[in-house]
């Protein structure tokens, strides 16, 4: 077992929170999206997005990343590969569908 893996295992056993990503300028912007006018299915997908993405970074980082649908597709693949993301394939598809809808609605 590597030293990093041993350190993570020890931290988890001691009840420490998983390491958060370092601060990013996008963290300082809005930390939510008003989805009240979005279709019901997109509102539910927003719930998955907002619940999962905060595990590793502030939600504002995603909210303030004005990516196009294609950029979100690449980014979601990257996040899905992270071992501690806690996002499975089904959840990634829901999150991506919400981000694609939002990006298109916002004109990104």
N, CA, C and O atoms as a GROMACS GRO file, in nm:
protein
  432
    1UNK      N    1   0.086  -0.117   0.000
    1UNK     CA    2   0.000   0.000   0.000
    1UNK      C    3   0.090   0.123   0.000
    1UNK      O    4   0.188   0.130   0.075
    2UNK      N    5   0.058   0.220  -0.085
    2UNK     CA    6   0.137   0.342  -0.092
    2UNK      C    7   0.115   0.427   0.032
    2UNK      O    8   0.018   0.408   0.105
    3UNK      N    9   0.206   0.520   0.056
    3UNK     CA   10   0.194   0.609   0.172
    3UNK      C   11   0.068   0.693   0.162
    3UNK      O   12   0.001   0.715   0.263
    4UNK      N   13   0.034   0.741   0.041
    4UNK     CA   14  -0.086   0.823   0.023
    4UNK      C   15  -0.211   0.741   0.053
    4UNK      O   16  -0.303   0.790   0.120
    5UNK      N   17  -0.216   0.618   0.004
    5UNK     CA   18  -0.332   0.532   0.029
    5UNK      C   19  -0.343   0.498   0.178
    5UNK      O   20  -0.453   0.494   0.233
    6UNK      N   21  -0.230   0.474   0.241
    6UNK     CA   22  -0.230   0.446   0.384
    6UNK      C   23  -0.278   0.567   0.463
    6UNK      O   24  -0.355   0.554   0.559
    7UNK      N   25  -0.232   0.686   0.422
    7UNK     CA   26  -0.276   0.809   0.489
    7UNK      C   27  -0.425   0.831   0.475
    7UNK      O   28  -0.491   0.869   0.571
    8UNK      N   29  -0.479   0.809   0.355
    8UNK     CA   30  -0.622   0.825   0.331
    8UNK      C   31  -0.702   0.724   0.413
    8UNK      O   32  -0.804   0.759   0.473
    9UNK      N   33  -0.656   0.601   0.416
    9UNK     CA   34  -0.724   0.498   0.493
    9UNK      C   35  -0.726   0.534   0.641
    9UNK      O   36  -0.829   0.522   0.707
   10UNK      N   37  -0.613   0.579   0.692
   10UNK     CA   38  -0.605   0.619   0.832
   10UNK      C   39  -0.697   0.737   0.862
   10UNK      O   40  -0.766   0.739   0.964
   11UNK      N   41  -0.698   0.836   0.772
   11UNK     CA   42  -0.784   0.954   0.790
   11UNK      C   43  -0.931   0.913   0.792
   11UNK      O   44  -1.009   0.964   0.873
   12UNK      N   45  -0.970   0.822   0.702
   12UNK     CA   46  -1.109   0.778   0.697
   12UNK      C   47  -1.146   0.700   0.823
   12UNK      O   48  -1.257   0.714   0.876
   13UNK      N   49  -1.054   0.617   0.870
   13UNK     CA   50  -1.080   0.540   0.992
   13UNK      C   51  -1.094   0.631   1.113
   13UNK      O   52  -1.168   0.600   1.206
   14UNK      N   53  -1.022   0.742   1.112
   14UNK     CA   54  -1.029   0.837   1.224
   14UNK      C   55  -1.143   0.935   1.210
   14UNK      O   56  -1.161   1.023   1.293
   15UNK      N   57  -1.222   0.919   1.103
   15UNK     CA   58  -1.339   1.004   1.084
   15UNK      C   59  -1.312   1.137   1.017
   15UNK      O   60  -1.396   1.226   1.022
   16UNK      N   61  -1.197   1.152   0.955
   16UNK     CA   62  -1.166   1.277   0.886
   16UNK      C   63  -1.246   1.287   0.758
   16UNK      O   64  -1.280   1.186   0.696
   17UNK      N   65  -1.276   1.408   0.720
   17UNK     CA   66  -1.346   1.433   0.595
   17UNK      C   67  -1.252   1.409   0.478
   17UNK      O   68  -1.132   1.430   0.492
   18UNK      N   69  -1.304   1.366   0.360
   18UNK     CA   70  -1.220   1.354   0.243
   18UNK      C   71  -1.161   1.490   0.206
   18UNK      O   72  -1.224   1.594   0.227
   19UNK      N   73  -1.041   1.487   0.152
   19UNK     CA   74  -0.974   1.611   0.117
   19UNK      C   75  -1.050   1.686   0.008
   19UNK      O   76  -1.088   1.627  -0.094
   20UNK      N   77  -1.072   1.814   0.031
   20UNK     CA   78  -1.142   1.899  -0.066
   20UNK      C   79  -1.041   1.953  -0.166
   20UNK      O   80  -0.922   1.965  -0.137
   21UNK      N   81  -1.090   1.986  -0.285
   21UNK     CA   82  -1.006   2.048  -0.386
   21UNK      C   83  -0.964   2.186  -0.337
   21UNK      O   84  -1.038   2.248  -0.260
   22UNK      N   85  -0.849   2.236  -0.381
   22UNK     CA   86  -0.805   2.368  -0.337
   22UNK      C   87  -0.900   2.478  -0.388
   22UNK      O   88  -0.973   2.456  -0.485
   23UNK      N   89  -0.898   2.595  -0.324
   23UNK     CA   90  -0.986   2.705  -0.367
   23UNK      C   91  -0.964   2.742  -0.514
   23UNK      O   92  -0.855   2.727  -0.568
   24UNK      N   93  -1.069   2.789  -0.574
   24UNK     CA   94  -1.070   2.827  -0.715
   24UNK      C   95  -1.149   2.957  -0.725
   24UNK      O   96  -1.245   2.973  -0.650
   25UNK      N   97  -1.114   3.049  -0.813
   25UNK     CA   98  -1.188   3.176  -0.822
   25UNK      C   99  -1.339   3.158  -0.844
   25UNK      O  100  -1.418   3.241  -0.800
   26UNK      N  101  -1.378   3.050  -0.910
   26UNK     CA  102  -1.521   3.025  -0.934
   26UNK      C  103  -1.596   2.994  -0.806
   26UNK      O  104  -1.719   3.003  -0.802
   27UNK      N  105  -1.523   2.957  -0.700
   27UNK     CA  106  -1.587   2.925  -0.571
   27UNK      C  107  -1.654   3.048  -0.510
   27UNK      O  108  -1.743   3.033  -0.426
   28UNK      N  109  -1.612   3.166  -0.549
   28UNK     CA  110  -1.662   3.289  -0.488
   28UNK      C  111  -1.790   3.342  -0.550
   28UNK      O  112  -1.846   3.439  -0.499
   29UNK      N  113  -1.838   3.282  -0.656
   29UNK     CA  114  -1.960   3.328  -0.721
   29UNK      C  115  -2.082   3.263  -0.659
   29UNK      O  116  -2.074   3.204  -0.552
   30UNK      N  117  -2.196   3.274  -0.727
   30UNK     CA  118  -2.320   3.212  -0.677
   30UNK      C  119  -2.299   3.063  -0.651
   30UNK      O  120  -2.222   2.996  -0.720
   31UNK      N  121  -2.368   3.012  -0.551
   31UNK     CA  122  -2.351   2.871  -0.516
   31UNK      C  123  -2.477   2.788  -0.539
   31UNK      O  124  -2.494   2.682  -0.480
   32UNK      N  125  -2.565   2.839  -0.623
   32UNK     CA  126  -2.686   2.763  -0.657
   32UNK      C  127  -2.742   2.816  -0.789
   32UNK      O  128  -2.703   2.921  -0.838
   33UNK      N  129  -2.834   2.740  -0.843
   33UNK     CA  130  -2.905   2.778  -0.966
   33UNK      C  131  -3.053   2.775  -0.932
   33UNK      O  132  -3.102   2.679  -0.874
   34UNK      N  133  -3.124   2.880  -0.968
   34UNK     CA  134  -3.269   2.883  -0.948
   34UNK      C  135  -3.333   2.798  -1.057
   34UNK      O  136  -3.341   2.840  -1.172
   35UNK      N  137  -3.376   2.681  -1.020
   35UNK     CA  138  -3.434   2.587  -1.116
   35UNK      C  139  -3.586   2.582  -1.108
   35UNK      O  140  -3.648   2.492  -1.165
   36UNK      N  141  -3.647   2.677  -1.038
   36UNK     CA  142  -3.792   2.674  -1.018
   36UNK      C  143  -3.870   2.681  -1.149
   36UNK      O  144  -3.984   2.634  -1.154
   37UNK      N  145  -3.811   2.738  -1.254
   37UNK     CA  146  -3.880   2.745  -1.383
   37UNK      C  147  -3.841   2.629  -1.476
   37UNK      O  148  -3.891   2.620  -1.588
   38UNK      N  149  -3.752   2.543  -1.430
   38UNK     CA  150  -3.706   2.430  -1.512
   38UNK      C  151  -3.811   2.318  -1.505
   38UNK      O  152  -3.887   2.310  -1.409
   39UNK      N  153  -3.815   2.232  -1.608
   39UNK     CA  154  -3.905   2.117  -1.603
   39UNK      C  155  -3.877   2.032  -1.478
   39UNK      O  156  -3.765   2.028  -1.427
   40UNK      N  157  -3.980   1.965  -1.431
   40UNK     CA  158  -3.971   1.884  -1.309
   40UNK      C  159  -3.856   1.784  -1.314
   40UNK      O  160  -3.784   1.766  -1.216
   41UNK      N  161  -3.837   1.717  -1.429
   41UNK     CA  162  -3.729   1.618  -1.436
   41UNK      C  163  -3.592   1.684  -1.422
   41UNK      O  164  -3.501   1.626  -1.364
   42UNK      N  165  -3.577   1.806  -1.474
   42UNK     CA  166  -3.449   1.876  -1.460
   42UNK      C  167  -3.429   1.924  -1.316
   42UNK      O  168  -3.316   1.929  -1.268
   43UNK      N  169  -3.536   1.958  -1.248
   43UNK     CA  170  -3.525   1.995  -1.107
   43UNK      C  171  -3.475   1.877  -1.024
   43UNK      O  172  -3.394   1.894  -0.933
   44UNK      N  173  -3.522   1.757  -1.056
   44UNK     CA  174  -3.476   1.637  -0.986
   44UNK      C  175  -3.329   1.610  -1.017
   44UNK      O  176  -3.253   1.572  -0.928
   45UNK      N  177  -3.290   1.630  -1.141
   45UNK     CA  178  -3.150   1.609  -1.180
   45UNK      C  179  -3.060   1.712  -1.112
   45UNK      O  180  -2.946   1.682  -1.078
   46UNK      N  181  -3.112   1.833  -1.094
   46UNK     CA  182  -3.036   1.935  -1.021
   46UNK      C  183  -3.008   1.887  -0.878
   46UNK      O  184  -2.901   1.914  -0.824
   47UNK      N  185  -3.103   1.818  -0.819
   47UNK     CA  186  -3.082   1.763  -0.685
   47UNK      C  187  -2.967   1.665  -0.680
   47UNK      O  188  -2.889   1.666  -0.585
   48UNK      N  189  -2.955   1.580  -0.782
   48UNK     CA  190  -2.844   1.486  -0.789
   48UNK      C  191  -2.714   1.564  -0.807
   48UNK      O  192  -2.615   1.540  -0.737
   49UNK      N  193  -2.714   1.659  -0.901
   49UNK     CA  194  -2.598   1.744  -0.927
   49UNK      C  195  -2.553   1.815  -0.800
   49UNK      O  196  -2.436   1.808  -0.763
   50UNK      N  197  -2.645   1.883  -0.734
   50UNK     CA  198  -2.607   1.963  -0.618
   50UNK      C  199  -2.566   1.876  -0.499
   50UNK      O  200  -2.486   1.919  -0.416
   51UNK      N  201  -2.618   1.756  -0.491
   51UNK     CA  202  -2.582   1.667  -0.381
   51UNK      C  203  -2.449   1.597  -0.401
   51UNK      O  204  -2.377   1.574  -0.304
   52UNK      N  205  -2.416   1.564  -0.522
   52UNK     CA  206  -2.294   1.488  -0.550
   52UNK      C  207  -2.172   1.576  -0.567
   52UNK      O  208  -2.064   1.542  -0.517
   53UNK      N  209  -2.186   1.688  -0.636
   53UNK     CA  210  -2.069   1.768  -0.672
   53UNK      C  211  -2.005   1.835  -0.551
   53UNK      O  212  -1.886   1.867  -0.554
   54UNK      N  213  -2.082   1.858  -0.445
   54UNK     CA  214  -2.027   1.923  -0.326
   54UNK      C  215  -1.939   1.829  -0.244
   54UNK      O  216  -1.876   1.872  -0.147
   55UNK      N  217  -1.936   1.705  -0.281
   55UNK     CA  218  -1.851   1.611  -0.207
   55UNK      C  219  -1.704   1.648  -0.220
   55UNK      O  220  -1.625   1.627  -0.128
   56UNK      N  221  -1.667   1.702  -0.336
   56UNK     CA  222  -1.525   1.731  -0.362
   56UNK      C  223  -1.492   1.879  -0.374
   56UNK      O  224  -1.377   1.918  -0.357
   57UNK      N  225  -1.590   1.962  -0.401
   57UNK     CA  226  -1.566   2.106  -0.416
   57UNK      C  227  -1.694   2.182  -0.392
   57UNK      O  228  -1.803   2.124  -0.398
   58UNK      N  229  -1.685   2.313  -0.364
   58UNK     CA  230  -1.806   2.393  -0.346
   58UNK      C  231  -1.892   2.390  -0.472
   58UNK      O  232  -1.839   2.385  -0.583
   59UNK      N  233  -2.022   2.393  -0.455
   59UNK     CA  234  -2.111   2.390  -0.571
   59UNK      C  235  -2.089   2.510  -0.662
   59UNK      O  236  -2.108   2.500  -0.784
   60UNK      N  237  -2.049   2.622  -0.605
   60UNK     CA  238  -2.022   2.741  -0.685
   60UNK      C  239  -1.923   2.717  -0.796
   60UNK      O  240  -1.932   2.781  -0.900
   61UNK      N  241  -1.829   2.626  -0.776
   61UNK     CA  242  -1.730   2.597  -0.880
   61UNK      C  243  -1.798   2.546  -1.006
   61UNK      O  244  -1.762   2.585  -1.117
   62UNK      N  245  -1.896   2.459  -0.989
   62UNK     CA  246  -1.969   2.407  -1.105
   62UNK      C  247  -2.066   2.511  -1.159
   62UNK      O  248  -2.079   2.529  -1.280
   63UNK      N  249  -2.136   2.578  -1.068
   63UNK     CA  250  -2.235   2.678  -1.108
   63UNK      C  251  -2.170   2.790  -1.190
   63UNK      O  252  -2.230   2.840  -1.285
   64UNK      N  253  -2.049   2.827  -1.154
   64UNK     CA  254  -1.980   2.938  -1.219
   64UNK      C  255  -1.887   2.895  -1.332
   64UNK      O  256  -1.813   2.978  -1.386
   65UNK      N  257  -1.890   2.768  -1.367
   65UNK     CA  258  -1.814   2.718  -1.482
   65UNK      C  259  -1.907   2.722  -1.602
   65UNK      O  260  -1.989   2.632  -1.620
   66UNK      N  261  -1.895   2.822  -1.680
   66UNK     CA  262  -1.987   2.842  -1.792
   66UNK      C  263  -1.942   2.758  -1.912
   66UNK      O  264  -1.905   2.811  -2.017
   67UNK      N  265  -1.947   2.627  -1.893
   67UNK     CA  266  -1.906   2.532  -1.996
   67UNK      C  267  -2.020   2.505  -2.093
   67UNK      O  268  -2.137   2.514  -2.057
   68UNK      N  269  -1.982   2.473  -2.216
   68UNK     CA  270  -2.081   2.428  -2.314
   68UNK      C  271  -2.117   2.283  -2.283
   68UNK      O  272  -2.054   2.219  -2.198
   69UNK      N  273  -2.218   2.231  -2.351
   69UNK     CA  274  -2.257   2.092  -2.330
   69UNK      C  275  -2.140   1.997  -2.358
   69UNK      O  276  -2.120   1.900  -2.285
   70UNK      N  277  -2.063   2.025  -2.465
   70UNK     CA  278  -1.948   1.939  -2.497
   70UNK      C  279  -1.840   1.947  -2.390
   70UNK      O  280  -1.779   1.846  -2.356
   71UNK      N  281  -1.817   2.066  -2.337
   71UNK     CA  282  -1.718   2.080  -2.230
   71UNK      C  283  -1.763   2.007  -2.105
   71UNK      O  284  -1.682   1.944  -2.036
   72UNK      N  285  -1.892   2.013  -2.073
   72UNK     CA  286  -1.943   1.940  -1.957
   72UNK      C  287  -1.928   1.790  -1.976
   72UNK      O  288  -1.899   1.717  -1.881
   73UNK      N  289  -1.948   1.744  -2.098
   73UNK     CA  290  -1.935   1.600  -2.124
   73UNK      C  291  -1.793   1.553  -2.091
   73UNK      O  292  -1.775   1.451  -2.025
   74UNK      N  293  -1.693   1.627  -2.137
   74UNK     CA  294  -1.553   1.592  -2.106
   74UNK      C  295  -1.526   1.602  -1.956
   74UNK      O  296  -1.460   1.515  -1.899
   75UNK      N  297  -1.578   1.707  -1.894
   75UNK     CA  298  -1.554   1.728  -1.751
   75UNK      C  299  -1.618   1.617  -1.668
   75UNK      O  300  -1.558   1.568  -1.573
   76UNK      N  301  -1.740   1.578  -1.704
   76UNK     CA  302  -1.807   1.471  -1.629
   76UNK      C  303  -1.731   1.339  -1.641
   76UNK      O  304  -1.724   1.263  -1.544
   77UNK      N  305  -1.675   1.310  -1.757
   77UNK     CA  306  -1.595   1.188  -1.771
   77UNK      C  307  -1.475   1.193  -1.677
   77UNK      O  308  -1.438   1.093  -1.616
   78UNK      N  309  -1.415   1.311  -1.666
   78UNK     CA  310  -1.300   1.330  -1.576
   78UNK      C  311  -1.343   1.307  -1.431
   78UNK      O  312  -1.273   1.238  -1.356
   79UNK      N  313  -1.456   1.363  -1.391
   79UNK     CA  314  -1.503   1.349  -1.252
   79UNK      C  315  -1.543   1.205  -1.222
   79UNK      O  316  -1.520   1.156  -1.111
   80UNK      N  317  -1.600   1.138  -1.318
   80UNK     CA  318  -1.642   0.998  -1.299
   80UNK      C  319  -1.521   0.908  -1.273
   80UNK      O  320  -1.532   0.809  -1.201
   81UNK      N  321  -1.407   0.943  -1.332
   81UNK     CA  322  -1.285   0.862  -1.313
   81UNK      C  323  -1.220   0.885  -1.177
   81UNK      O  324  -1.137   0.804  -1.135
   82UNK      N  325  -1.255   0.992  -1.108
   82UNK     CA  326  -1.194   1.019  -0.976
   82UNK      C  327  -1.242   0.912  -0.879
   82UNK      O  328  -1.362   0.890  -0.865
   83UNK      N  329  -1.149   0.845  -0.811
   83UNK     CA  330  -1.188   0.732  -0.725
   83UNK      C  331  -1.279   0.770  -0.608
   83UNK      O  332  -1.358   0.686  -0.564
   84UNK      N  333  -1.271   0.890  -0.559
   84UNK     CA  334  -1.351   0.928  -0.443
   84UNK      C  335  -1.473   1.013  -0.478
   84UNK      O  336  -1.534   1.072  -0.389
   85UNK      N  337  -1.508   1.020  -0.605
   85UNK     CA  338  -1.619   1.107  -0.645
   85UNK      C  339  -1.753   1.059  -0.592
   85UNK      O  340  -1.842   1.140  -0.566
   86UNK      N  341  -1.768   0.929  -0.574
   86UNK     CA  342  -1.895   0.876  -0.527
   86UNK      C  343  -2.006   0.887  -0.631
   86UNK      O  344  -2.124   0.875  -0.599
   87UNK      N  345  -1.968   0.909  -0.756
   87UNK     CA  346  -2.065   0.923  -0.865
   87UNK      C  347  -2.059   0.797  -0.949
   87UNK      O  348  -1.953   0.759  -1.000
   88UNK      N  349  -2.175   0.732  -0.964
   88UNK     CA  350  -2.178   0.614  -1.051
   88UNK      C  351  -2.223   0.657  -1.192
   88UNK      O  352  -2.256   0.773  -1.215
   89UNK      N  353  -2.224   0.564  -1.284
   89UNK     CA  354  -2.257   0.593  -1.424
   89UNK      C  355  -2.396   0.654  -1.439
   89UNK      O  356  -2.415   0.749  -1.515
   90UNK      N  357  -2.493   0.599  -1.367
   90UNK     CA  358  -2.631   0.649  -1.376
   90UNK      C  359  -2.639   0.793  -1.325
   90UNK      O  360  -2.702   0.878  -1.388
   91UNK      N  361  -2.577   0.819  -1.212
   91UNK     CA  362  -2.577   0.955  -1.157
   91UNK      C  363  -2.503   1.051  -1.250
   91UNK      O  364  -2.547   1.165  -1.269
   92UNK      N  365  -2.392   1.007  -1.307
   92UNK     CA  366  -2.317   1.092  -1.400
   92UNK      C  367  -2.403   1.129  -1.520
   92UNK      O  368  -2.398   1.242  -1.568
   93UNK      N  369  -2.483   1.034  -1.569
   93UNK     CA  370  -2.571   1.062  -1.683
   93UNK      C  371  -2.676   1.166  -1.645
   93UNK      O  372  -2.706   1.256  -1.724
   94UNK      N  373  -2.732   1.156  -1.524
   94UNK     CA  374  -2.832   1.254  -1.477
   94UNK      C  375  -2.769   1.392  -1.460
   94UNK      O  376  -2.827   1.493  -1.501
   95UNK      N  377  -2.650   1.395  -1.400
   95UNK     CA  378  -2.581   1.523  -1.380
   95UNK      C  379  -2.548   1.585  -1.514
   95UNK      O  380  -2.570   1.705  -1.535
   96UNK      N  381  -2.495   1.505  -1.606
   96UNK     CA  382  -2.460   1.559  -1.737
   96UNK      C  383  -2.585   1.611  -1.808
   96UNK      O  384  -2.580   1.717  -1.871
   97UNK      N  385  -2.695   1.539  -1.800
   97UNK     CA  386  -2.817   1.584  -1.868
   97UNK      C  387  -2.862   1.718  -1.812
   97UNK      O  388  -2.905   1.806  -1.887
   98UNK      N  389  -2.853   1.735  -1.679
   98UNK     CA  390  -2.888   1.864  -1.621
   98UNK      C  391  -2.793   1.973  -1.669
   98UNK      O  392  -2.838   2.080  -1.710
   99UNK      N  393  -2.663   1.947  -1.664
   99UNK     CA  394  -2.565   2.049  -1.704
   99UNK      C  395  -2.579   2.085  -1.851
   99UNK      O  396  -2.563   2.202  -1.888
  100UNK      N  397  -2.610   1.986  -1.935
  100UNK     CA  398  -2.631   2.012  -2.077
  100UNK      C  399  -2.755   2.100  -2.095
  100UNK      O  400  -2.752   2.196  -2.172
  101UNK      N  401  -2.864   2.068  -2.025
  101UNK     CA  402  -2.987   2.147  -2.032
  101UNK      C  403  -2.959   2.291  -1.988
  101UNK      O  404  -2.997   2.386  -2.056
  102UNK      N  405  -2.893   2.306  -1.874
  102UNK     CA  406  -2.864   2.438  -1.819
  102UNK      C  407  -2.772   2.518  -1.913
  102UNK      O  408  -2.796   2.636  -1.937
  103UNK      N  409  -2.669   2.455  -1.965
  103UNK     CA  410  -2.575   2.523  -2.055
  103UNK      C  411  -2.648   2.572  -2.180
  103UNK      O  412  -2.624   2.684  -2.226
  104UNK      N  413  -2.736   2.490  -2.234
  104UNK     CA  414  -2.811   2.527  -2.353
  104UNK      C  415  -2.907   2.642  -2.321
  104UNK      O  416  -2.918   2.737  -2.398
  105UNK      N  417  -2.974   2.633  -2.207
  105UNK     CA  418  -3.068   2.738  -2.165
  105UNK      C  419  -2.996   2.872  -2.145
  105UNK      O  420  -3.051   2.977  -2.177
  106UNK      N  421  -2.873   2.867  -2.094
  106UNK     CA  422  -2.796   2.987  -2.066
  106UNK      C  423  -2.721   3.037  -2.190
  106UNK      O  424  -2.664   3.146  -2.188
  107UNK      N  425  -2.719   2.958  -2.296
  107UNK     CA  426  -2.650   2.998  -2.418
  107UNK      C  427  -2.500   2.978  -2.416
  107UNK      O  428  -2.427   3.049  -2.485
  108UNK      N  429  -2.452   2.882  -2.337
  108UNK     CA  430  -2.307   2.858  -2.329
  108UNK      C  431  -2.264   2.767  -2.442
  108UNK      O  432  -2.146   2.735  -2.452
   0.00000   0.00000   0.00000
